[in-house]
Amino acid sequence: MPETQVVRIQCPNCGTQYETPIRTVIDVGQNPQLRQALLSGQLNLAICPKCNQGGVIEAPLVYHDAQAEFLAVYFPPQVQITEMERQRMIGDLTQEMMRNLPPDQRKGYFLNPRQFINRQNLLDAVLGTMGISQEELDRQRKKLKLIDQLLVMADDRKGLEMMIKGQDAQFDYEFFALLSSRLQQAEGIGDQKSVERTGMLYDNLLQLTTYGKRVARQQAAVESLREISTPEQLVDRILAADADEANAIAFAARPLLDYAFFQALTERIESSQGAERDRLTKVREHLLDLTQKLDAAAEARVKQTTDLLQELINSPSPRSAVRDHIGELDETFMVLLSLNMQNAERQGRKDVLQRLMMVYDEIMAVLEESMPPEVQLVNDLLRAPYPDGTRALLRERQAEVTPEVLDLMDRLAEEAVASAEPDVEGMEGPDRAEVAKRLRDIKAQAMLLV
């Protein structure tokens, strides 16, 4: 049985049929990122390209963690087959896993894999292999239940105040991390209603809880960096901040904590005396230690991203590889991909450039599949030749040209105009200005059809 299969699904909401990959084998030793995808509910996620509705597809799954000597088989109760067929499929899944391992790694626990028919029990067992205790799991469940209760009152500030009264200690780093994860999941599946309510709840809790107010202060401290233009001003801002604010500034503005900054801070130390001198010296020591840790983490992240890019380039199936790693393709990855494309083009490495462009195209295709239908239509129109190609496409998809699509064109045009304005160095964005003009021209064509 292959690790990934493509299945055809009919959307229960709108009836659209579409294909989506379903992973049946997870080996965290080979693909450690798949563990987080499983735990966060992003694995085997099917989203309808038309109505943007969907969820996790329940399918048989084998999970292996060699370091923990943990092999599990998940067989959802929705799959209605006989016990004999079930055992045969379990055997197929585990044999597939064993075939991908060197003989010396095929140990005794392969003969007796743990079997699960409840997804949450499987997730708990996986978390257990990561050293997370049952007590921690119970605490997280309690917080997740609290989030569900609060979401009902997300738009009722007074109701929220009454619900959280006497529970301030519950709203800690872990709670806000879980709430942020819930928001990211809603964004990942395009559930705009959940995105709005979860975002509203998050904003309200920032103002109503002790920890939230602390986070809000950190965010405000980072926002204040916009007004800073010299190392001396940055020294003043950090010295005026509390410990949380100073750390937040350091994280957000690491490039600004350079030689000139530390020179300005050292001059401030040398001109001070007594207790103030001691305080400033401790601040400098803390910032030096923090920047070293940040640099080490950044270096590790770049290496991880480079390894991932190399894996995608060398993959015999770029589309499947991109889908498997889509949660890791962040801004850092896209910047690295862009730089490699530029270098390959500059050096005349056409073979490398072709592979890099293939990876880029696959990423764009996978991302576009999860976009709302109106966004997909606008993208298709921008790619079509103007005016004949866009006019023909508008006529072909006239039923999709709704007032929402026209409003989207307006918003995108406004954003393009704003980003095309000269920046601090006086550089303009002609491409953005051209996009804004094209959107307005296409909208003028579309208005004739509405």
C-alpha positions in Angstrom: 0.0 0.0 0.0 1.6 3.4 -1.0 2.3 6.0 1.6 0.1 8.5 -0.2 -3.0 7.8 -2.3 -5.1 10.2 -4.4 -8.8 9.7 -3.8 -11.8 11.3 -5.4 -14.2 13.1 -3.1 -17.7 14.5 -3.5 -18.2 17.6 -1.4 -21.2 17.0 0.9 -22.0 20.7 0.9 -22.1 21.6 -2.8 -21.7 18.3 -4.6 -18.4 19.2 -6.3 -16.1 16.3 -7.1 -12.4 16.8 -6.6 -9.2 14.8 -5.9 -7.1 15.0 -2.8 -4.1 13.1 -1.5 -4.5 10.9 1.6 -1.5 9.8 3.5 -1.6 6.3 5.0 1.9 6.0 6.4 3.7 8.3 8.8 7.3 7.7 9.8 8.4 10.6 12.0 12.1 9.5 11.6 11.8 10.2 7.8 9.3 13.1 7.9 9.2 14.6 11.4 7.0 17.5 10.3 4.1 15.0 9.6 3.7 14.5 13.4 2.8 18.1 13.9 0.5 18.0 10.8 -1.3 15.0 12.5 -1.6 16.7 15.9 -2.8 20.0 14.5 -5.5 18.4 12.3 -3.8 19.4 9.0 -3.1 15.8 7.8 -5.4 14.4 5.3 -7.4 17.6 5.2 -9.7 17.9 2.2 -11.1 21.3 1.2 -13.6 21.7 -1.6 -12.1 24.1 -4.2 -15.6 25.5 -5.0 -17.3 26.2 -1.6 -14.2 26.0 0.6 -15.8 23.6 3.0 -14.2 20.4 4.2 -12.4 18.7 7.0 -10.2 15.7 7.9 -10.7 12.6 5.9 -10.8 9.5 8.2 -8.6 6.8 6.6 -6.5 3.9 7.9 -3.1 5.1 9.0 0.1 3.6 10.4 2.3 5.8 12.6 5.9 4.9 13.4 8.4 6.6 15.8 11.6 4.5 15.8 13.2 6.6 18.6 10.3 5.9 20.9 9.9 2.3 19.5 6.2 3.2 18.9 4.2 1.6 16.1 0.5 2.3 15.9 -2.3 1.6 13.5 -5.4 3.8 13.4 -8.4 2.2 11.9 -11.4 4.6 12.0 -14.8 3.0 12.7 -16.2 4.8 9.6 -14.5 2.2 7.5 -17.0 -0.7 7.5 -15.2 -4.0 6.7 -14.9 -7.4 8.3 -12.4 -8.2 11.0 -10.4 -10.4 8.5 -10.2 -7.5 6.0 -9.2 -5.2 8.8 -6.3 -7.4 10.0 -5.2 -7.8 6.4 -5.1 -4.0 5.9 -3.2 -3.6 9.2 -0.7 -6.2 7.9 -0.3 -4.4 4.6 0.3 -1.0 6.3 2.9 -2.4 8.8 4.7 -4.3 6.0 4.8 -1.2 3.9 6.5 0.6 6.9 9.0 -2.3 7.4 10.0 -2.4 3.8 11.1 1.2 4.0 13.4 0.5 7.0 16.9 -1.1 7.1 16.8 -4.7 8.5 18.6 -3.7 11.7 15.7 -1.3 12.6 13.0 -3.9 12.3 12.5 -4.7 15.9 10.2 -6.8 18.0 7.6 -4.1 18.5 6.7 -4.3 14.8 5.1 -7.7 15.6 2.5 -6.1 17.9 1.5 -2.6 16.8 -0.8 -0.7 19.0 -4.3 -0.4 17.5 -6.6 2.5 17.8 -10.2 3.1 16.6 -10.5 6.6 18.2 -8.4 9.4 16.7 -8.1 11.3 20.0 -6.7 8.2 21.7 -4.1 8.0 18.9 -3.2 11.6 19.3 -2.8 11.2 23.1 -0.5 8.2 22.6 1.6 10.2 20.1 1.8 13.1 22.6 2.8 10.6 25.2 5.9 9.5 23.1 6.9 13.2 23.2 7.0 13.2 27.0 3.7 14.9 27.5 2.0 13.5 30.6 -1.7 12.7 31.0 -1.9 15.6 33.5 -0.7 18.0 30.8 -3.2 16.4 28.3 -6.1 16.9 30.7 -5.0 20.5 31.3 -4.9 21.2 27.6 -8.4 19.6 27.1 -9.7 21.8 29.8 -8.4 24.9 28.1 -9.7 23.7 24.7 -13.2 23.2 26.3 -12.9 26.7 27.7 -12.1 28.1 24.2 -15.2 26.4 22.8 -17.4 27.9 25.6 -15.9 31.4 25.1 -16.3 31.3 21.3 -20.1 31.4 21.8 -19.6 34.8 23.5 -16.8 36.1 21.2 -18.8 39.2 20.2 -20.3 39.9 23.6 -17.6 41.7 25.7 -19.8 41.9 28.8 -20.7 38.2 28.6 -17.0 37.4 28.2 -16.1 39.4 31.3 -18.7 37.4 33.3 -17.5 34.1 32.0 -13.8 34.7 32.7 -14.3 36.2 36.1 -12.3 34.3 38.7 -10.5 32.3 36.0 -7.7 34.7 35.1 -5.0 32.1 35.9 -6.3 29.9 33.1 -5.4 32.5 30.5 -1.7 31.9 30.2 0.8 31.3 27.4 -0.5 27.8 26.8 -4.1 29.1 26.5 -3.2 31.8 24.0 -1.0 29.3 22.1 -4.0 26.9 21.8 -6.2 29.8 20.7 -3.7 30.9 18.1 -3.5 27.3 16.8 -7.3 27.2 16.6 -7.2 30.4 14.5 -4.5 29.1 12.2 -6.5 25.9 11.6 -9.5 27.9 10.7 -7.4 30.0 8.3 -5.9 26.8 6.9 -9.2 25.4 5.9 -10.7 28.7 4.8 -13.4 28.8 7.4 -13.9 32.5 7.3 -16.7 32.5 9.9 -14.5 30.7 12.5 -11.6 33.0 11.6 -13.6 36.1 12.4 -15.0 34.7 15.7 -11.7 33.3 16.9 -9.9 36.5 16.0 -12.6 38.5 17.8 -12.2 36.4 20.9 -8.4 36.7 20.8 -8.6 40.5 20.6 -11.1 40.7 23.4 -9.0 38.5 25.7 -6.0 40.6 25.1 -7.8 43.4 26.8 -9.6 41.4 29.5 -6.9 39.1 30.9 -3.7 39.8 32.8 -1.6 37.7 30.4 -3.4 39.2 27.4 -2.6 42.7 28.6 1.0 41.6 28.9 1.0 40.4 25.3 -0.7 43.6 24.2 2.1 45.6 25.8 4.7 43.6 24.0 2.9 44.1 20.7 2.7 47.9 21.4 6.5 47.9 22.2 7.3 46.3 18.9 4.9 48.7 17.1 6.7 51.6 18.6 9.9 50.6 16.6 8.4 52.4 13.6 9.3 55.7 15.3 12.9 54.8 15.9 15.6 55.8 13.3 18.9 55.8 15.3 20.8 53.3 17.6 20.6 55.9 20.4 16.8 56.0 20.1 16.6 52.2 20.2 18.8 52.2 23.3 16.4 54.7 24.9 13.3 52.6 24.0 14.8 49.3 25.4 16.0 50.9 28.6 12.6 52.4 29.2 10.8 49.1 28.6 10.1 46.3 31.2 11.7 42.9 30.7 8.8 41.5 28.6 8.8 44.5 26.3 12.6 44.5 25.9 12.6 40.9 24.9 9.8 41.4 22.5 11.7 44.3 20.8 14.9 42.1 20.6 13.0 39.3 19.0 11.2 41.6 16.5 14.2 43.8 15.7 17.2 41.5 15.9 19.0 43.1 12.8 18.9 46.5 14.6 20.8 45.1 17.6 24.0 45.5 15.7 27.5 46.9 16.4 26.3 50.5 16.4 23.5 49.6 18.9 25.9 47.9 21.4 28.4 50.7 20.9 25.7 53.2 21.8 24.7 51.1 24.8 28.3 50.7 26.0 28.8 54.5 25.8 25.7 54.9 27.9 27.2 52.5 30.5 30.6 54.2 30.6 28.9 57.6 31.2 26.8 56.2 34.1 27.7 55.4 37.7 26.7 53.2 40.7 23.4 51.3 40.6 22.5 52.7 37.1 25.8 51.4 35.7 25.2 48.0 37.1 21.6 47.9 35.7 22.8 48.9 32.2 25.6 46.4 32.3 23.1 43.6 33.1 20.9 44.8 30.3 23.8 44.6 27.9 24.8 41.1 29.1 21.2 39.9 28.7 20.9 41.3 25.2 24.2 39.8 24.1 23.1 36.4 25.3 19.7 36.7 23.7 21.1 37.8 20.3 23.5 34.8 20.3 20.6 32.4 21.0 18.5 34.1 18.3 21.3 33.8 15.8 21.8 30.2 16.6 18.1 29.5 16.2 18.0 31.4 12.9 21.0 29.5 11.6 19.3 26.2 12.5 16.1 27.4 10.8 18.0 28.3 7.6 19.6 24.8 7.5 16.3 23.1 8.0 14.7 25.2 5.3 17.7 24.5 2.9 17.3 20.8 3.5 13.6 21.0 2.8 14.2 22.9 -0.4 16.7 20.2 -1.5 14.2 17.5 -0.7 11.5 19.1 -2.8 13.9 19.7 -5.7 15.0 16.0 -5.7 11.5 14.6 -5.2 10.2 12.4 -8.0 6.8 13.7 -7.3 7.0 17.5 -6.5 3.2 17.9 -6.1 2.9 15.2 -3.5 6.1 16.5 -1.7 4.7 20.0 -1.6 1.4 18.8 -0.2 3.2 16.8 2.5 5.3 19.8 3.6 2.8 22.7 2.9 2.7 23.6 6.6 6.4 24.3 6.5 6.5 26.5 3.4 6.6 29.8 5.2 8.1 33.2 4.3 11.6 32.0 5.1 11.2 29.1 2.7 9.8 31.3 -0.1 12.6 33.9 0.3 15.2 31.1 0.1 13.5 29.6 -3.0 13.5 33.0 -4.7 17.1 33.6 -3.9 18.1 30.2 -5.3 16.1 30.9 -8.5 17.9 34.2 -8.9 21.3 32.6 -8.4 20.5 29.7 -10.8 19.5 32.2 -13.5 22.5 34.4 -12.9 24.9 31.4 -13.2 23.1 29.9 -16.2 22.1 26.7 -14.4 19.1 26.0 -16.5 18.6 22.5 -15.1 18.6 23.8 -11.5 16.4 26.7 -12.4 13.9 24.4 -14.1 13.5 22.3 -11.0 13.2 25.3 -8.7 10.5 26.8 -11.0 8.7 23.5 -10.9 8.7 23.5 -7.1 7.5 27.1 -7.2 4.7 26.3 -9.6 3.6 23.3 -7.5 3.5 25.5 -4.4 1.3 28.1 -6.1 -1.0 25.4 -7.5 -1.5 23.8 -4.1 -2.0 27.2 -2.4 -4.5 28.2 -5.0 -6.5 25.0 -4.5 -7.3 26.2 -1.0 -8.3 29.7 -2.0 -12.0 30.8 -2.1 -13.6 30.5 -5.5 -13.7 34.3 -6.0 -10.0 34.6 -5.4 -9.3 31.7 -7.9 -11.5 33.5 -10.5 -9.6 36.8 -10.1 -6.3 35.0 -10.4 -7.4 33.3 -13.5 -8.5 36.6 -15.0 -5.2 38.3 -14.1 -3.4 35.4 -16.0 -5.6 35.7 -19.1 -4.6 38.0 -21.9 -6.4 41.4 -21.9 -8.8 42.3 -23.3 -9.9 39.3 -25.5 -8.9 36.6 -23.1 -10.4 38.2 -20.1 -13.6 38.9 -21.9 -13.9 35.3 -23.1 -13.2 34.0 -19.6 -15.8 36.3 -18.0 -18.4 35.1 -20.4 -17.5 31.5 -19.8 -17.7 31.9 -16.0 -20.4 34.5 -15.9 -22.3 32.7 -13.1 -19.2 33.2 -10.9 -19.1 37.0 -11.5 -20.9 38.0 -8.3 -20.9 41.3 -6.4 -18.4 39.7 -4.0 -16.0 39.2 -6.9 -16.4 42.8 -8.0 -15.8 44.0 -4.4 -12.7 41.8 -4.2 -11.3 43.4 -7.4 -11.7 46.8 -5.8 -10.0 45.8 -2.6 -7.1 44.2 -4.4 -6.7 47.2 -6.7 -6.5 49.5 -3.6 -4.0 47.3 -2.0 -1.9 47.2 -5.1 -2.0 51.0 -5.4 -0.9 51.3 -1.8 2.0 48.9 -2.2 3.1 50.7 -5.4 3.7 54.0 -3.7 7.4 55.0 -3.2 9.0 53.4 -0.1 11.5 55.0 2.2 14.2 54.8 -0.4 12.0 56.3 -3.1 11.6 53.1 -5.0 8.3 52.6 -6.8 6.4 49.5 -7.7 5.4 49.7 -11.4 4.3 46.1 -11.4 1.8 46.7 -8.6 0.5 49.8 -10.4 0.0 47.7 -13.5 -1.9 45.1 -11.5 -4.2 47.7 -10.1 -4.9 49.1 -13.6 -5.5 45.6 -14.9 -8.0 44.8 -12.1 -9.9 48.0 -12.8 -10.0 47.3 -16.5 -11.3 43.7 -15.9 -13.9 45.0 -13.5 -15.1 47.4 -16.2 -15.6 44.4 -18.5 -17.3 42.4 -15.7 -19.7 45.1 -15.0 -21.2 44.7 -18.4 -22.2 41.1 -17.5 -23.7 41.7 -14.1 
